[in-house]
Amino acid sequence: MEFRDLKKQYQVLKKEMEAAIQAVCASGAFISGPAVQAFEDALADYVDVRHCVSCANGTDALTLAFMAWDIGPGDAVFVPDFTFFASGETVAFACAEPVFVDVCEDTFTMDPQALRQAIKATLQEGRVKPRVVMPVDMFGLPADYPSIRAICEEYGLLMLEDGAQGMGGEINGKHAPSFGDLSTVSFFPAKPLGCYGDGGAIFSNDEGMAALLRSLCVHGKGSHKYDNARIGINSRLDTIQAAILSVKLSVFEKELISIRKIASWYDELLIIPEVSRPIIPKGYESGYAQYTIRTCDEKMRNRLISAFQKKEIPYGIYYPIPMHMQKSFATMPCSKAHCPTTENLCKTVISLPIHPYMKEEEVEMISKTIKEEGSL
Ligand SMILES: *Cc1c(COP(=O)(O)O)cnc(C)c1O
């Protein structure tokens, strides 16, 4: 059994995939070119944002956003405590200060109430200036953007959507990642829209911003590559990856329907008091980057891990350590964050295998194993 079956997906798409890769090889253009442009246009169209600027990975996408907004020393960026390291890392990398905010118990995304408190506390302390809020579309579910947007407007803050896991998410029919002033995505192979290596992109509705981002990801280029108007980085999506992504994007909606069906099987089979299933708020849809359940306590999670290992069921623990407890932040003020929900989630969550090619028997077998361990 596979956690996310990329081999099966390749078998299904093999013919188109090989033709797409060969066309790039035959063209001799391996960086930029029409295949990258075509993919950016198709993805901007799908997400329904005016501009998509591709780059080398989802981490660079966040860094490029901070560069474009000139975020740096003395600036505070509000990041959920429960997320992948890159969300907080890129803030510190920009020499700004991450402020970790607790998440909601049921959705695992940034808690608007906790955000408001963190902004107030930061303003009161007066050491760093609130500038950006970075909600994360955790496990494929968009954060509470309506509430968070209102708070950003109230305090005059920019919103950066870390949509690395967000493809396939929706709020009232509007696709993620399109909710931020800038929104980002990752094409890491196991993400909902993954390539065959590293890749990422940034979304914006502003033409000037898109042009600035395009400059920043090619050494701050000006009118041409050897006219350097500003300090940038080298962060581009390979042409082969763009061609691969175009093939994957063409089946994305179809795969999304399948993955939501698999999630609904888990939902039906896992109605037991010892486990909470993912909550999808009214009007929201998840892309199920992960199907993550929460056990009643750490002991039950340990029992589940042993049972999974015995039966060779793959699983993931996303994430085992709250951001504020990461060693890398130990000497920074952000290590003092108070995030009890995240601390508890890190001890009780476990992600189950999910992908569009999963069989009903597999979902049944996994659910049965969970039920057996729950009733012990
Ligand atoms: C994967 C991920 C990233 C980083 O993306 P890469 O393409 O691996 O650099 C950032 N934020 C979150 C929430 C992620 O899940």
The ligand as an SDF file (V2000), in Angstrom:
LIG
                    3D

 15 15  0  0  0  0  0  0  0  0999 V2000
    5.5960   21.9010    1.5800 C   0  0  0  0  0  0  0  0  0  0  0  0
    5.3410   23.1330    2.2920 C   0  0  0  0  0  0  0  0  0  0  0  0
    6.1420   24.2840    2.1030 C   0  0  0  0  0  0  0  0  0  0  0  0
    7.4020   24.2730    1.3140 C   0  0  0  0  0  0  0  0  0  0  0  0
    7.2890   23.8550   -0.0090 O   0  0  0  0  0  0  0  0  0  0  0  0
    8.5820   23.2760   -0.7780 P   0  0  0  0  0  0  0  0  0  0  0  0
    8.1520   23.2210   -2.2030 O   0  0  0  0  0  0  0  0  0  0  0  0
    8.8830   21.9330   -0.1910 O   0  0  0  0  0  0  0  0  0  0  0  0
    9.6900   24.2390   -0.5690 O   0  0  0  0  0  0  0  0  0  0  0  0
    5.7750   25.4520    2.7570 C   0  0  0  0  0  0  0  0  0  0  0  0
    4.6880   25.4970    3.5600 N   0  0  0  0  0  0  0  0  0  0  0  0
    3.9180   24.4160    3.7920 C   0  0  0  0  0  0  0  0  0  0  0  0
    2.7220   24.5600    4.6680 C   0  0  0  0  0  0  0  0  0  0  0  0
    4.2210   23.2020    3.1820 C   0  0  0  0  0  0  0  0  0  0  0  0
    3.4420   22.1340    3.4150 O   0  0  0  0  0  0  0  0  0  0  0  0
  1  2  1  0
  2  3  1  0
  2 14  2  0
  3  4  1  0
  3 10  2  0
  4  5  1  0
  5  6  1  0
  6  7  2  0
  6  8  1  0
  6  9  1  0
 10 11  1  0
 11 12  2  0
 12 13  1  0
 12 14  1  0
 14 15  1  0
M  END
$$$$
